[in-house]
Amino acid sequence: MRGTQGSHGSRRQGQQGQVLTIVAGGVLTLLLLLGLVIDGGIAVFNRRDGQNIADIAALAGTNEVADYHTGKKAVPNVHAAIAAAAEANGCHAVGVVPCQWRAFYVRDGATGPRDSGPVPAGAGAPPSNALGVRVEITREPRTFLARLALINHWTVGTQATAIAFQPRMAPANGLLPIALKLDPAGYEEGQVYDLTDGKDAPGGFGYISWTGSNSAGALAESLRNPNNPSFYLPTSFFADPGATNATDVRAALNNWVNSRDEVLIPIYDTVTGTGNNARYNIVGIAVFVVTAVAQPAVDNIRGHFVKIYPFTDPVPGGTGTRPPAPTDTGYSLSLVR
């Protein structure tokens, strides 16, 4: 009997040991899961901070590139500008959260900005085709509970690319001379719009004169065979306040209605002056299909909207992205990714 009782006691002790092992394993698992939640949150927080640093540093470096292209600085120091911006926003090689950065010049590519070599230390001219810089940030925040799984720190990487560029160029011989007023609310695909909202130019009918001529024949020719010059956006052109009811003007517009072909329409944001001196400030290009022309006077032209090309996007047939030039009165500086 004693032998039997001893056997039962050993079995109970073994079962208790198994329970303790299971409990201990469960507690460890819970701690690991909790560690992943807490330490994972720390990683997300550091990635957000890293992204902010990358954005600010990329813009700082690109501003130096723009200053060089526009002649404001003969010998810029892109590397120093990036370093100062990164450090000012908490990127230090040694500290509670070690942080490192790398930077590369970027140039225009077929699908967007592409690397054009690292940014070297010290002052010096960037490559002639450099649009801006790409900055990579790497942060290594320490972990807490995740150390139970032998994970002592996270490696969090982010990057940002900023460019400074000339406004896009609209293609030659591709736009109808019809001024469409910019709608701050945007345009809805497939929606029909009045393309001659440009009639708000005093003494105008919504037409543009590429050459300054106000003859009905010149207007008809521009409508029949688009003959605009290539130009950078934004820019301004004279309004054409001439008669709109000429036979050849109506015929040219009706050809577009009947063809149902897509056409490029210039979009303006402001109009200045009156009559022959009125000017439309063209800021974008829209794609429309002309659907109707009011008769007998051609004062209302309507079409359904397809898409829009703001001046920061390439227009089919226009040139690619180019760095700003000393003659530029303005340029765009922005984050692109």
RODO-301165 format. One record per residue (C-alpha): residue number from 1; residue in one letter; x, y, z. Coordinates in pm, 1 decimal, always signed. Layout:
% RODO-301165
  resi  resn         x         y         z
   NUM     A         X         Y         Z
...
***
This chain:
% RODO-301165
  resi  resn         x         y         z
     1     M      +0.0      +0.0      +0.0
     2     R    +284.0    +237.0     +82.0
     3     G    +432.5    +172.6    -257.8
     4     T    +102.5    +257.6    -420.3
     5     Q     +65.1    +581.7    -224.6
     6     G    +419.8    +680.4    -321.6
     7     S    +338.2    +621.3    -684.7
     8     H     +25.3    +842.8    -661.5
     9     G    +224.6   +1117.1    -486.3
    10     S    +491.5   +1117.4    -755.0
    11     R    +223.6   +1136.5   -1021.8
    12     R     +57.6   +1436.7    -850.7
    13     Q    +392.5   +1612.2    -819.6
    14     G    +460.6   +1549.0   -1186.6
    15     Q    +121.2   +1690.3   -1284.0
    16     Q    +179.5   +1997.8   -1067.6
    17     G    +516.9   +2046.2   -1233.8
    18     Q    +354.6   +2028.5   -1576.1
    19     V     +93.1   +2287.4   -1473.4
    20     L    +365.6   +2520.2   -1348.4
    21     T    +553.4   +2477.3   -1674.3
    22     I    +241.1   +2554.4   -1876.8
    23     V    +160.4   +2858.6   -1660.5
    24     A    +517.2   +2982.1   -1686.3
    25     G    +509.7   +2934.8   -2061.5
    26     G    +177.8   +3116.3   -2084.5
    27     V    +308.1   +3407.4   -1878.9
    28     L    +617.9   +3427.1   -2095.9
    29     T    +405.0   +3420.8   -2409.5
    30     L    +183.0   +3698.8   -2272.7
    31     L    +490.3   +3903.8   -2186.0
    32     L    +626.8   +3854.2   -2536.3
    33     L    +295.0   +3959.0   -2691.8
    34     L    +278.1   +4259.1   -2461.8
    35     G    +634.8   +4342.1   -2556.7
    36     L    +550.2   +4329.0   -2924.2
    37     V    +258.5   +4566.3   -2866.5
    38     I    +455.0   +4813.7   -2654.2
    39     D    +782.4   +4793.5   -2841.6
    40     G    +599.7   +4779.6   -3174.8
    41     G    +428.7   +5104.0   -3082.3
    42     I    +768.9   +5254.4   -3006.8
    43     A    +887.7   +5145.1   -3350.7
    44     V    +585.5   +5307.4   -3519.0
    45     F    +643.1   +5627.9   -3321.7
    46     N   +1007.4   +5634.2   -3427.3
    47     R    +917.2   +5569.6   -3788.7
    48     R    +686.1   +5871.3   -3782.5
    49     D    +960.4   +6085.1   -3630.6
    50     G   +1207.0   +5950.1   -3884.8
    51     Q    +972.7   +6042.2   -4168.5
    52     N    +939.6   +6397.1   -4038.7
    53     I   +1318.3   +6426.4   -4018.5
    54     A   +1359.7   +6289.7   -4370.9
    55     D   +1098.9   +6531.7   -4509.5
    56     I   +1254.9   +6837.8   -4347.3
    57     A   +1611.8   +6737.4   -4435.7
    58     A   +1519.9   +6665.0   -4800.0
    59     L   +1354.4   +7005.4   -4834.4
    60     A   +1654.1   +7177.5   -4673.5
    61     G   +1898.6   +7009.6   -4911.0
    62     T   +1679.9   +7076.0   -5214.3
    63     N   +1652.9   +7443.1   -5122.9
    64     E   +2033.8   +7460.5   -5150.7
    65     V   +2014.1   +7292.5   -5491.6
    66     A   +1754.7   +7548.4   -5604.2
    67     D   +1966.8   +7837.1   -5473.6
    68     Y   +2253.4   +7711.0   -5687.4
    69     H   +2047.7   +7673.1   -6005.0
    70     T   +1887.2   +8017.8   -5966.3
    71     G   +2220.5   +8188.2   -5895.0
    72     K   +2156.2   +8277.3   -5532.4
    73     K   +2456.8   +8071.1   -5419.4
    74     A   +2761.4   +8008.1   -5635.6
    75     V   +2895.6   +7739.6   -5398.3
    76     P   +2614.7   +7578.7   -5195.9
    77     N   +2667.3   +7329.2   -4916.9
    78     V   +2391.1   +7075.9   -4962.3
    79     H   +2546.1   +6827.9   -4720.6
    80     A   +2566.5   +7084.4   -4439.8
    81     A   +2206.4   +7194.0   -4493.8
    82     I   +2082.2   +6835.9   -4467.2
    83     A   +2296.6   +6766.7   -4160.4
    84     A   +2177.9   +7081.9   -3982.0
    85     A   +1811.3   +7003.3   -4052.7
    86     A   +1847.0   +6639.8   -3944.1
    87     E   +2028.9   +6723.3   -3621.5
    88     A   +1794.6   +7008.9   -3534.3
    89     N   +1506.6   +6762.7   -3553.4
    90     G   +1659.4   +6491.6   -3335.2
    91     C   +1877.2   +6279.2   -3564.5
    92     H   +2198.6   +6215.9   -3369.6
    93     A   +2448.4   +5934.7   -3421.4
    94     V   +2485.0   +5885.2   -3045.1
    95     G   +2198.7   +5915.2   -2800.1
    96     V   +1892.6   +5746.8   -2657.7
    97     V   +1780.4   +5667.8   -3011.7
    98     P   +2082.0   +5644.8   -3245.4
    99     C   +2004.9   +5796.2   -3584.8
   100     Q   +2196.6   +5794.4   -3912.7
   101     W   +2122.0   +5961.3   -4246.4
   102     R   +2235.4   +5930.4   -4607.6
   103     A   +2154.8   +6159.9   -4898.0
   104     F   +2157.1   +6129.4   -5275.8
   105     Y   +2104.2   +6377.3   -5556.1
   106     V   +1805.3   +6300.5   -5779.1
   107     R   +1739.9   +6383.3   -6143.8
   108     D   +1449.6   +6340.4   -6381.6
   109     G   +1367.6   +5984.8   -6487.4
   110     A   +1111.5   +5814.3   -6708.0
   111     T    +892.7   +5723.1   -6410.9
   112     G    +995.1   +5999.4   -6168.9
   113     P   +1304.5   +6121.7   -5983.4
   114     R   +1594.6   +5877.6   -5981.2
   115     D   +1924.0   +5879.9   -5790.4
   116     S   +2216.8   +6067.5   -5939.8
   117     G   +2495.7   +5992.7   -5693.5
   118     P   +2551.1   +6056.4   -5321.0
   119     V   +2568.0   +6403.5   -5169.9
   120     P   +2934.3   +6448.1   -5067.4
   121     A   +3047.0   +6630.0   -4755.0
   122     G   +3156.5   +6990.6   -4794.6
   123     A   +3054.7   +7277.2   -5019.2
   124     G   +3034.9   +7228.6   -5392.7
   125     A   +2811.9   +7253.8   -5696.4
   126     P   +2548.8   +6981.9   -5738.9
   127     P   +2516.5   +6801.1   -6074.7
   128     S   +2379.2   +7027.9   -6347.2
   129     N   +2072.3   +6805.3   -6389.3
   130     A   +2001.4   +6766.6   -6016.0
   131     L   +1641.1   +6842.2   -5925.0
   132     G   +1685.2   +6788.0   -5551.6
   133     V   +1781.1   +6523.3   -5297.9
   134     R   +1661.8   +6198.6   -5145.8
   135     V   +1733.2   +6153.7   -4774.8
   136     E   +1733.2   +5817.0   -4598.7
   137     I   +1690.2   +5809.2   -4219.8
   138     T   +1767.6   +5505.9   -4002.3
   139     R   +1673.0   +5506.8   -3632.9
   140     E   +1740.5   +5232.3   -3377.2
   141     P   +1507.1   +5265.5   -3077.6
   142     R   +1576.6   +5030.1   -2784.6
   143     T   +1322.9   +4766.4   -2687.4
   144     F   +1195.7   +4670.7   -2342.9
   145     L    +988.6   +4354.6   -2311.1
   146     A   +1092.3   +4236.7   -2656.2
   147     R   +1436.6   +4173.0   -2508.8
   148     L   +1290.0   +3853.5   -2367.8
   149     A   +1299.1   +3733.5   -2727.5
   150     L   +1658.6   +3859.9   -2761.8
   151     I   +1545.2   +4164.9   -2962.6
   152     N   +1746.1   +4452.8   -2815.5
   153     H   +1646.6   +4723.7   -3064.0
   154     W   +1441.8   +4791.3   -3374.6
   155     T   +1589.5   +4920.7   -3699.5
   156     V   +1344.1   +5171.3   -3848.2
   157     G   +1410.6   +5317.3   -4192.7
   158     T   +1232.3   +5596.1   -4380.3
   159     Q   +1312.5   +5820.4   -4674.5
   160     A   +1190.5   +6136.2   -4847.7
   161     T   +1256.6   +6293.1   -5188.1
   162     A   +1217.5   +6663.6   -5258.6
   163     I   +1270.3   +6843.1   -5589.7
   164     A   +1283.5   +7201.1   -5715.1
   165     F   +1172.5   +7233.8   -6075.0
   166     Q   +1058.1   +7463.8   -6348.2
   167     P    +687.6   +7462.9   -6422.4
   168     R    +590.7   +7211.5   -6689.2
   169     M    +585.5   +7303.6   -7056.3
   170     A    +263.8   +7276.3   -7253.5
   171     P    +309.6   +7121.1   -7597.6
   172     A    +305.3   +7330.3   -7914.0
   173     N     +16.5   +7290.0   -8158.3
   174     G    -199.3   +7096.9   -7914.4
   175     L    -440.7   +7333.4   -7736.1
   176     L    -771.4   +7482.8   -7844.0
   177     P    -782.1   +7860.8   -7781.4
   178     I   -1066.8   +7835.9   -7528.1
   179     A   -1014.1   +7962.9   -7171.6
   180     L   -1174.9   +7754.1   -6895.8
   181     K   -1201.2   +7907.5   -6548.2
   182     L   -1026.9   +7706.7   -6275.9
   183     D   -1276.5   +7546.5   -6039.2
   184     P   -1126.8   +7526.3   -5686.3
   185     A   -1361.8   +7236.0   -5613.0
   186     G   -1215.0   +7039.3   -5903.2
   187     Y   -1381.4   +6864.8   -6194.4
   188     E   -1576.9   +6541.7   -6195.2
   189     E   -1489.7   +6285.9   -6460.2
   190     G   -1762.9   +6252.0   -6721.3
   191     Q   -1943.8   +6568.1   -6602.3
   192     V   -2037.9   +6823.5   -6869.0
   193     Y   -1905.7   +7179.1   -6818.6
   194     D   -1941.3   +7513.8   -6991.4
   195     L   -1601.0   +7563.5   -7154.0
   196     T   -1658.6   +7932.8   -7216.0
   197     D   -1670.5   +8042.3   -6854.4
   198     G   -1382.8   +8265.1   -6964.4
   199     K   -1641.9   +8517.8   -7076.5
   200     D   -1580.5   +8689.5   -6742.7
   201     A   -1294.4   +8875.9   -6916.1
   202     P   -1448.3   +9221.4   -6973.5
   203     G   -1519.7   +9249.9   -7344.6
   204     G   -1416.8   +8890.0   -7405.9
   205     F   -1595.4   +8572.9   -7516.3
   206     G   -1369.0   +8312.2   -7357.3
   207     Y   -1127.8   +8282.8   -7649.3
   208     I    -749.2   +8312.5   -7639.3
   209     S    -532.3   +8475.9   -7902.9
   210     W    -194.7   +8305.2   -7920.7
   211     T     -48.0   +8581.4   -8138.5
   212     G    -248.4   +8887.7   -8033.0
   213     S    -454.4   +8886.7   -8353.6
   214     N    -829.7   +8943.0   -8318.2
   215     S    -939.3   +8835.2   -8665.5
   216     A   -1213.3   +8575.1   -8700.7
   217     G    -999.1   +8393.2   -8958.3
   218     A    -708.3   +8357.4   -8714.8
   219     L    -944.9   +8229.9   -8445.0
   220     A   -1101.8   +7977.7   -8683.2
   221     E    -759.5   +7852.6   -8788.8
   222     S    -652.1   +7806.6   -8424.9
   223     L    -972.4   +7612.3   -8359.8
   224     R    -945.6   +7401.8   -8674.1
   225     N    -571.7   +7327.2   -8650.5
   226     P    -435.3   +7403.6   -8300.8
   227     N    -133.4   +7631.1   -8345.8
   228     N     -39.2   +7748.4   -7999.7
   229     P    +327.8   +7795.2   -7910.8
   230     S    +485.8   +7575.1   -7644.9
   231     F    +498.0   +7754.2   -7310.2
   232     Y    +574.3   +7699.1   -6946.1
   233     L    +291.0   +7689.1   -6699.4
   234     P    +182.6   +7917.1   -6551.4
   235     T    +190.0   +8193.5   -6814.1
   236     S     -56.2   +8440.7   -6963.6
   237     F    -203.1   +8505.6   -7308.8
   238     F    -421.1   +8779.6   -7454.4
   239     A    -793.9   +8728.5   -7473.1
   240     D    -955.0   +8739.5   -7817.9
   241     P   -1259.1   +8968.4   -7794.5
   242     G   -1337.0   +8939.6   -8165.6
   243     A   -1664.6   +8822.4   -8318.3
   244     T   -1751.4   +8461.6   -8244.4
   245     N   -2030.8   +8405.4   -8492.7
   246     A   -1820.9   +8374.2   -8807.7
   247     T   -1913.6   +8083.0   -9032.1
   248     D   -1566.3   +7929.3   -9026.8
   249     V   -1551.2   +7956.9   -8645.0
   250     R   -1879.7   +7767.8   -8612.4
   251     A   -1765.1   +7507.1   -8865.7
   252     A   -1434.7   +7448.0   -8684.5
   253     L   -1610.8   +7396.2   -8349.7
   254     N   -1872.9   +7165.9   -8497.9
   255     N   -1596.3   +6952.2   -8644.8
   256     W   -1479.7   +6880.3   -8287.9
   257     V   -1836.5   +6807.5   -8176.3
   258     N   -1881.7   +6559.7   -8458.0
   259     S   -1542.7   +6392.6   -8420.6
   260     R   -1581.0   +6328.1   -8044.8
   261     D   -1201.0   +6348.9   -8020.2
   262     E   -1034.0   +6447.7   -7695.3
   263     V    -894.9   +6802.2   -7695.4
   264     L    -665.8   +6998.3   -7462.1
   265     I    -821.8   +7307.0   -7304.0
   266     P    -611.8   +7568.6   -7116.3
   267     I    -731.2   +7651.0   -6762.8
   268     Y    -680.5   +7996.1   -6611.9
   269     D    -705.8   +8119.9   -6254.2
   270     T    -714.2   +8498.9   -6300.6
   271     V    -790.1   +8745.4   -6577.2
   272     T    -658.6   +9100.6   -6594.7
   273     G    -732.5   +9395.7   -6823.4
   274     T   -1021.6   +9452.7   -7060.2
   275     G   -1093.1   +9414.5   -7430.6
   276     N    -781.1   +9368.5   -7643.5
   277     N    -563.3   +9406.6   -7332.6
   278     A    -731.4   +9132.1   -7129.0
   279     R    -500.0   +8844.1   -7037.1
   280     Y    -572.4   +8495.8   -6906.1
   281     N    -319.3   +8346.3   -6660.3
   282     I    -297.0   +7982.6   -6769.5
   283     V    -219.1   +7744.6   -6481.2
   284     G    -320.3   +7403.0   -6611.6
   285     I    -437.1   +7193.2   -6903.9
   286     A    -755.4   +6986.0   -6909.0
   287     V    -869.5   +6712.4   -7144.6
   288     F   -1228.0   +6743.7   -7269.7
   289     V   -1454.3   +6610.1   -7542.5
   290     V   -1654.0   +6892.6   -7700.1
   291     T   -2022.6   +6798.7   -7691.8
   292     A   -2220.5   +7105.3   -7800.4
   293     V   -2195.3   +7453.8   -7947.7
   294     A   -2479.2   +7705.3   -7899.0
   295     Q   -2636.8   +7847.6   -8214.3
   296     P   -2654.7   +8086.1   -8384.7
   297     A   -2389.6   +8272.5   -8180.5
   298     V   -2098.5   +8060.2   -8063.8
   299     D   -2100.1   +8195.8   -7709.1
   300     N   -2148.8   +7868.0   -7524.6
   301     I   -1929.5   +7567.8   -7584.1
   302     R   -1980.1   +7260.7   -7368.8
   303     G   -1782.5   +6941.6   -7316.6
   304     H   -1743.6   +6650.9   -7079.4
   305     F   -1438.0   +6637.9   -6858.7
   306     V   -1179.0   +6359.3   -6897.6
   307     K    -876.0   +6457.8   -6687.2
   308     I    -660.0   +6751.7   -6583.9
   309     Y    -287.2   +6822.5   -6597.1
   310     P    -187.3   +7075.1   -6329.1
   311     F    +141.2   +7256.4   -6387.6
   312     T    +322.7   +7008.3   -6160.0
   313     D    +234.9   +6712.6   -6386.4
   314     P    +361.8   +6632.2   -6735.1
   315     V    +144.9   +6730.0   -7028.0
   316     P    +152.7   +6489.0   -7323.1
   317     G    +397.3   +6627.9   -7576.9
   318     G    +551.7   +6869.8   -7324.9
   319     T    +900.4   +6849.2   -7182.7
   320     G   +1013.6   +6657.4   -6875.7
   321     T   +1102.9   +6799.9   -6537.4
   322     R   +1394.2   +7045.1   -6539.2
   323     P   +1581.3   +7228.3   -6261.4
   324     P   +1496.3   +7595.1   -6204.4
   325     A   +1701.1   +7850.4   -6399.7
   326     P   +1838.9   +8195.4   -6311.5
   327     T   +1574.4   +8356.0   -6533.1
   328     D   +1284.1   +8188.4   -6353.0
   329     T   +1056.4   +8426.1   -6168.6
   330     G    +924.2   +8132.6   -5971.6
   331     Y    +969.8   +7760.3   -5930.7
   332     S    +813.3   +7476.4   -5737.0
   333     L    +979.1   +7308.2   -5439.1
   334     S    +795.8   +7008.3   -5303.8
   335     L    +812.9   +6660.1   -5158.4
   336     V    +736.0   +6399.3   -5420.9
   337     R    +758.8   +6077.4   -5217.8
***
